[in-house]
Amino acid sequence: MPLGLRGKKKAKSKENAPLVEGEKAAGASGQSLPGPPGPARKLVFHAQLAHGSPTGRVENFASIQELYAKIAGVFDISPAEILYCTLNTPKIDMKRLLGGQLGLEDFIFAHVKGLKKEVNVYKSEDSLGLTITDNGVGYAFIKRIKDGSIIDSVKTICVGDHIECINGENIIGQRHYEVAKKLKELKKEELFTMTLIEPKKAFEIGPRSKAGKSSAEKIGSARGTLRLRSGGPATVEELPSETKAKAIEKVDDLLELYMGIRDFDLATTMFEAGKDKSNPDEFAVAVDETLGDFAFPDEFVFDVWEAIGDGKRDDHL
């Protein structure tokens, strides 16, 4: 996938292959040797299965779905086996989830399906105390469990579990907000059943290699990100400013508060929709045009506008 990146070439080795391929060789003086222009350089990312595997290399993808297919091909598994990916850690760390943006030197860990379990939950309160997100290709899973909540009392339910069915209804293919709505609409003082699939876990405990540092630590991080889109090509973008990142995080917090979901890409879309608007009415119209299917309540839209306004004032957007 030609993305036109520029950068210096790293020396090849069996242990640490270069991230960017297709660069010109340099002469003894350090100057690039003359010659006809070569093919556009391509991004190459390193990946492992989170429960343990050799390191693979994935490239030429423009969406989450294509990335999962590439990872599946490298490790000879079905794309449907991949629940989600984390970046730079094999742990089930919800702060390191792969969303719509991928750092140019991020190391990808794919979490695949493990044990399936069926749990019964008695809904004694209106709020279950869990936050839902999804992997962008049809799998909703639990991102957060509130301490002391109904779900927290059911110890077989864990952060990272994929929700496959609710009361026997298969919900694969539904977005996180649809799943959250179904759970919210369950009647109080009644028992309901969830079929969950937890990610496969490693048998061994300890470092993944004999080297002093893990592969992920060796890769490091880069300043740019690869933005993956559901429609259109992926693009390389600069990292957002600290102020913008904080504003987007506030919007994501509001999504969790009002809707029981977290979605960095959705929060980013809302921020972008409001950054050039001069008042909340203009912002509300933009949200309806862009995200009308969500039917956000007015108070939520206003709170998001306030969060975006704080970011605009601090960053002079």
RODO-2510 file (C-alpha; in nm, 4 decimals, decimal comma):
residues 317
     n   res          X          Y          Z
     1     m     0,0000     0,0000     0,0000
     2     p     0,1841     0,3125    -0,1162
     3     l     0,1781     0,5700     0,1603
     4     g     0,4820     0,7807     0,0619
     5     l     0,6633     0,7777     0,3952
     6     r     1,0160     0,9112     0,4282
     7     g     1,2741     0,7969     0,6763
     8     k     1,6140     0,6438     0,7339
     9     k     1,6740     0,2775     0,6768
    10     k     1,7680     0,0567     0,9699
    11     a     2,0191    -0,2232     0,9339
    12     k     1,8622    -0,5633     0,8769
    13     s     1,9051    -0,8491     1,1196
    14     k     1,7265    -1,1745     1,1876
    15     e     1,6181    -1,0466     1,5266
    16     n     1,4868    -0,7027     1,4355
    17     a     1,3676    -0,6536     1,0775
    18     p     1,3102    -0,3014     0,9418
    19     l     0,9733    -0,1357     0,9690
    20     v     0,9900     0,0401     0,6336
    21     e     1,1109    -0,1434     0,3252
    22     g     1,2065    -0,0396    -0,0273
    23     e     1,4561     0,2391     0,0532
    24     k     1,7596     0,3277    -0,1553
    25     a     2,1011     0,2028    -0,0529
    26     a     2,3505     0,4596     0,0764
    27     g     2,7077     0,4982    -0,0433
    28     a     3,0187     0,5199     0,1727
    29     s     2,9791     0,8953     0,2090
    30     g     2,6276     0,8529     0,3408
    31     q     2,4734     0,9974     0,0229
    32     s     2,2040     0,8046    -0,1610
    33     l     2,3325     0,6331    -0,4727
    34     p     2,1867     0,7707    -0,7954
    35     g     1,9452     0,5567    -0,9853
    36     p     1,5934     0,5352    -1,1191
    37     p     1,3158     0,5894    -0,8656
    38     g     1,2169     0,2633    -0,7004
    39     p     0,8731     0,1417    -0,6028
    40     a     0,6819     0,3266    -0,3321
    41     r     0,7835     0,2159     0,0137
    42     k     0,5452     0,0041     0,2140
    43     l     0,4698    -0,0146     0,5824
    44     v     0,5593    -0,3392     0,7554
    45     f     0,4355    -0,4131     1,1070
    46     h     0,5444    -0,6880     1,3446
    47     a     0,2844    -0,9081     1,5123
    48     q     0,2463    -1,2017     1,7497
    49     l    -0,0430    -1,3998     1,8893
    50     a    -0,0903    -1,2701     2,2436
    51     h    -0,0870    -1,6169     2,4028
    52     g     0,2487    -1,6912     2,2399
    53     s     0,3830    -1,7374     1,8870
    54     p     0,6778    -1,6524     1,6641
    55     t     0,6897    -1,2975     1,5312
    56     g     0,5207    -1,2394     1,1969
    57     r     0,5157    -0,9448     0,9570
    58     v     0,2000    -0,7859     0,8175
    59     e     0,1672    -0,5246     0,5451
    60     n    -0,0601    -0,3901     0,2702
    61     f    -0,3794    -0,3290     0,4674
    62     a    -0,6072    -0,0263     0,4825
    63     s    -0,8695    -0,1248     0,7410
    64     i    -0,9088    -0,3252     1,0600
    65     q    -1,0780    -0,6033     0,8645
    66     e    -0,7881    -0,6249     0,6195
    67     l    -0,5380    -0,6183     0,9068
    68     y    -0,7112    -0,9111     1,0779
    69     a    -0,7070    -1,1037     0,7505
    70     k    -0,3333    -1,0378     0,7119
    71     i    -0,2593    -1,1475     1,0691
    72     a    -0,4711    -1,4595     1,0207
    73     g    -0,2801    -1,5439     0,7041
    74     v     0,0569    -1,5089     0,8760
    75     f    -0,0400    -1,7413     1,1626
    76     d    -0,2591    -1,9789     0,9589
    77     i    -0,5804    -1,9147     1,1506
    78     s    -0,9242    -1,7876     1,0521
    79     p    -0,9791    -1,4098     1,0786
    80     a    -1,2928    -1,4938     1,2786
    81     e    -1,0689    -1,6317     1,5554
    82     i    -0,9260    -1,2853     1,6318
    83     l    -1,1175    -1,1043     1,9062
    84     y    -0,9107    -0,7842     1,9152
    85     c    -0,5526    -0,6593     1,9181
    86     t    -0,3428    -0,4731     2,1717
    87     l    -0,0394    -0,2608     2,0932
    88     n     0,3055    -0,3146     2,2444
    89     t     0,1820    -0,5569     2,5113
    90     p     0,0417    -0,9127     2,5018
    91     k    -0,1632    -0,8400     2,8142
    92     i    -0,5380    -0,7750     2,8082
    93     d    -0,4789    -0,4041     2,8560
    94     m    -0,7806    -0,2004     2,7490
    95     k    -0,5699     0,1159     2,7389
    96     r    -0,3577    -0,0407     2,4642
    97     l    -0,6387    -0,1547     2,2347
    98     l    -0,5904    -0,1195     1,8619
    99     g    -0,8553     0,1171     1,7305
   100     g    -0,8563     0,3219     1,4137
   101     q    -0,5001     0,4466     1,4610
   102     l    -0,1779     0,2499     1,4585
   103     g     0,1607     0,3967     1,5504
   104     l     0,4116     0,3521     1,2705
   105     e     0,6338     0,1358     1,4915
   106     d     0,3694    -0,0263     1,7109
   107     f     0,4016    -0,3997     1,7748
   108     i     0,0680    -0,5801     1,7313
   109     f    -0,0532    -0,8602     1,9594
   110     a    -0,3621    -1,0486     1,8402
   111     h    -0,5892    -1,2001     2,1056
   112     v    -0,7755    -1,5048     1,9754
   113     k    -1,0773    -1,7010     2,0945
   114     g    -1,0298    -1,9192     2,3992
   115     l    -1,2744    -2,0698     2,6475
   116     k    -1,6492    -2,0249     2,5875
   117     k    -1,8641    -1,9833     2,8975
   118     e    -2,2277    -1,9204     2,9793
   119     v    -2,3134    -1,7057     3,2800
   120     n    -2,6410    -1,6176     3,4488
   121     v    -2,6802    -1,2678     3,5902
   122     y    -2,9583    -1,1351     3,8114
   123     k    -3,0272    -0,7713     3,7228
   124     s    -3,1034    -0,6307     4,0660
   125     e    -3,0265    -0,2715     3,9615
   126     d    -3,0773    -0,0600     3,6504
   127     s    -2,7032    -0,0311     3,5887
   128     l    -2,5003    -0,3464     3,5304
   129     g    -2,1697    -0,1624     3,5713
   130     l    -1,9907    -0,2585     3,2535
   131     t    -1,8559    -0,0665     2,9544
   132     i    -1,8758    -0,2173     2,6070
   133     t    -1,6556    -0,1592     2,3038
   134     d    -1,6023    -0,3549     1,9820
   135     n    -1,3217    -0,4561     1,7505
   136     g    -1,4609    -0,2855     1,4409
   137     v    -1,5464    -0,6101     1,2628
   138     g    -1,8452    -0,7381     1,4564
   139     y    -1,7213    -0,8525     1,7980
   140     a    -1,8369    -0,6591     2,1054
   141     f    -1,6465    -0,7154     2,4274
   142     i    -1,6197    -0,5900     2,7838
   143     k    -1,3785    -0,3014     2,8233
   144     r    -1,4394    -0,2055     3,1849
   145     i    -1,6206    -0,3393     3,4925
   146     k    -1,7181    -0,0973     3,7669
   147     d    -1,6077    -0,1928     4,1171
   148     g    -1,8956    -0,3081     4,3356
   149     s    -2,1360    -0,3408     4,0417
   150     i    -2,3637    -0,6318     3,9500
   151     i    -2,1167    -0,7592     3,6908
   152     d    -1,8273    -0,7205     3,9353
   153     s    -2,0006    -0,9680     4,1662
   154     v    -1,9969    -1,2360     3,8930
   155     k    -1,6312    -1,3351     3,9028
   156     t    -1,6466    -1,5499     3,5888
   157     i    -1,7096    -1,2339     3,3827
   158     c    -1,3824    -1,0614     3,2973
   159     v    -1,2566    -0,7562     3,1149
   160     g    -1,1719    -0,8623     2,7600
   161     d    -1,4504    -1,1214     2,7327
   162     h    -1,6313    -1,1188     2,3981
   163     i    -2,0126    -1,1128     2,4279
   164     e    -2,1441    -1,3656     2,1767
   165     c    -2,5080    -1,4061     2,2879
   166     i    -2,7587    -1,2390     2,5205
   167     n    -3,0481    -1,4622     2,6278
   168     g    -2,9722    -1,6938     2,3365
   169     e    -2,9696    -1,4151     2,0756
   170     n    -2,6484    -1,4094     1,8733
   171     i    -2,5196    -1,0508     1,8631
   172     i    -2,2133    -1,1009     1,6433
   173     g    -2,2058    -0,8211     1,3879
   174     q    -2,3754    -0,5672     1,6130
   175     r    -2,1948    -0,2504     1,7183
   176     h    -2,1032    -0,1817     2,0796
   177     y    -2,3774     0,0780     2,1280
   178     e    -2,6390    -0,1718     2,0061
   179     v    -2,5149    -0,4330     2,2534
   180     a    -2,5058    -0,1763     2,5352
   181     k    -2,8641    -0,0783     2,4528
   182     k    -2,9811    -0,4414     2,4664
   183     l    -2,8239    -0,4862     2,8091
   184     k    -2,9705    -0,1593     2,9338
   185     e    -3,3190    -0,2567     2,8165
   186     l    -3,3175    -0,5876     3,0052
   187     k    -3,5864    -0,5880     3,2723
   188     k    -3,4892    -0,5221     3,6306
   189     e    -3,5332    -0,7991     3,8899
   190     e    -3,4944    -1,0689     3,6238
   191     l    -3,2295    -1,3264     3,5408
   192     f    -3,0567    -1,3120     3,2028
   193     t    -2,7887    -1,5211     3,0347
   194     m    -2,4766    -1,4179     2,8455
   195     t    -2,2561    -1,6421     2,6352
   196     l    -1,9003    -1,5124     2,6582
   197     i    -1,5716    -1,6078     2,4936
   198     e    -1,2553    -1,5187     2,6776
   199     p    -0,9257    -1,4630     2,4947
   200     k    -0,6851    -1,7544     2,4841
   201     k    -0,4231    -1,7331     2,7551
   202     a    -0,0613    -1,8438     2,7562
   203     f     0,0330    -2,1506     2,9577
   204     e     0,3775    -2,0279     3,0432
   205     i     0,4506    -1,7523     3,2943
   206     g     0,7593    -1,5442     3,2332
   207     p     0,9417    -1,3672     2,9524
   208     r     0,8584    -1,4618     2,5947
   209     s     1,2213    -1,4840     2,4905
   210     k     1,5632    -1,5267     2,6458
   211     a     1,6609    -1,1755     2,5435
   212     g     1,6671    -0,9004     2,8010
   213     k     1,3883    -0,7040     2,6342
   214     s     1,0740    -0,8148     2,4596
   215     s     1,0275    -0,7670     2,0867
   216     a     0,7711    -0,4983     2,1563
   217     e     1,0169    -0,3000     2,3651
   218     k     1,2779    -0,3185     2,0912
   219     i     1,0442    -0,1806     1,8289
   220     g     0,9810     0,1426     2,0216
   221     s     0,7395     0,4084     1,9016
   222     a     0,7217     0,6615     1,6210
   223     r     0,5741     1,0086     1,5937
   224     g     0,3256     0,9305     1,3173
   225     t     0,0163     0,7122     1,3079
   226     l    -0,1536     0,5073     1,0403
   227     r    -0,5238     0,6010     1,0362
   228     l    -0,7397     0,3041     0,9365
   229     r    -1,0780     0,3874     0,7860
   230     s    -1,3897     0,1842     0,7163
   231     g    -1,4152     0,3548     0,3769
   232     g    -1,1292     0,4918     0,1699
   233     p    -0,7543     0,4389     0,1952
   234     a    -0,5513     0,4449     0,5145
   235     t    -0,3519     0,7627     0,5686
   236     v    -0,0417     0,8537     0,7662
   237     e    -0,1060     1,1399     1,0072
   238     e     0,0818     1,3340     1,2712
   239     l     0,0033     1,2520     1,6324
   240     p    -0,2632     1,4856     1,7762
   241     s    -0,1517     1,7631     2,0092
   242     e    -0,1703     1,6958     2,3815
   243     t    -0,4640     1,9357     2,4172
   244     k    -0,6566     1,7751     2,1322
   245     a    -0,5874     1,4283     2,2730
   246     k    -0,7230     1,5361     2,6126
   247     a    -1,0376     1,6816     2,4531
   248     i    -1,0988     1,3579     2,2611
   249     e    -1,0485     1,1605     2,5817
   250     k    -1,3118     1,3788     2,7525
   251     v    -1,5555     1,3027     2,4707
   252     d    -1,4778     0,9312     2,5097
   253     d    -1,5466     0,9617     2,8842
   254     l    -1,8846     1,1177     2,8026
   255     l    -1,9641     0,8293     2,5663
   256     e    -1,9030     0,5907     2,8536
   257     l    -2,1080     0,7982     3,0975
   258     y    -2,4114     0,8396     2,8725
   259     m    -2,4037     0,5258     2,6572
   260     g    -2,1895     0,2684     2,8371
   261     i    -1,9392     0,2458     2,5506
   262     r    -1,5879     0,3649     2,4782
   263     d    -1,4891     0,4382     2,1192
   264     f    -1,1843     0,6525     2,0451
   265     d    -1,2680     0,6750     1,6748
   266     l    -1,6237     0,7898     1,7449
   267     a    -1,4918     1,0454     1,9948
   268     t    -1,2416     1,1686     1,7350
   269     t    -1,5162     1,1992     1,4732
   270     m    -1,7251     1,4094     1,7119
   271     f    -1,4273     1,6308     1,7916
   272     e    -1,3556     1,6863     1,4231
   273     a    -1,7237     1,7663     1,3614
   274     g    -1,7189     2,0382     1,6255
   275     k    -1,3764     2,1984     1,6073
   276     d    -1,4772     2,4524     1,3394
   277     k    -1,8301     2,5203     1,4673
   278     s    -1,9090     2,8484     1,6417
   279     n    -2,2037     2,7416     1,8592
   280     p    -2,3740     2,4275     1,9950
   281     d    -2,6609     2,4482     1,7448
   282     e    -2,4206     2,4234     1,4504
   283     f    -2,2468     2,1361     1,6246
   284     a    -2,5770     1,9540     1,6855
   285     v    -2,6629     1,9812     1,3154
   286     a    -2,3179     1,8483     1,2203
   287     v    -2,3571     1,5548     1,4607
   288     d    -2,7001     1,4700     1,3159
   289     e    -2,5607     1,4794     0,9626
   290     t    -2,2567     1,2680     1,0465
   291     l    -2,3799     1,0413     1,3261
   292     g    -2,7585     1,0611     1,3091
   293     d    -2,8026     0,6860     1,3571
   294     f    -2,6842     0,7162     1,7173
   295     a    -2,9723     0,9490     1,8180
   296     f    -2,7629     1,1153     2,0885
   297     p    -2,9644     1,2957     2,3602
   298     d    -2,9429     1,6760     2,3608
   299     e    -2,7715     1,6956     2,6993
   300     f    -2,4981     1,4608     2,5777
   301     v    -2,4394     1,6682     2,2635
   302     f    -2,4161     1,9847     2,4729
   303     d    -2,1666     1,8270     2,7144
   304     v    -1,9559     1,7115     2,4199
   305     w    -1,9661     2,0649     2,2790
   306     e    -1,8365     2,1945     2,6123
   307     a    -1,5506     1,9416     2,6077
   308     i    -1,4588     2,0385     2,2513
   309     g    -1,4804     2,4069     2,3455
   310     d    -1,2308     2,3530     2,6273
   311     g    -0,9914     2,1945     2,3791
   312     k    -1,0372     2,4763     2,1292
   313     r    -0,9672     2,7427     2,3915
   314     d    -0,6580     2,5669     2,5220
   315     d    -0,5166     2,4839     2,1789
   316     h    -0,6443     2,7910     1,9898
   317     l    -0,8078     2,5688     1,7265
***
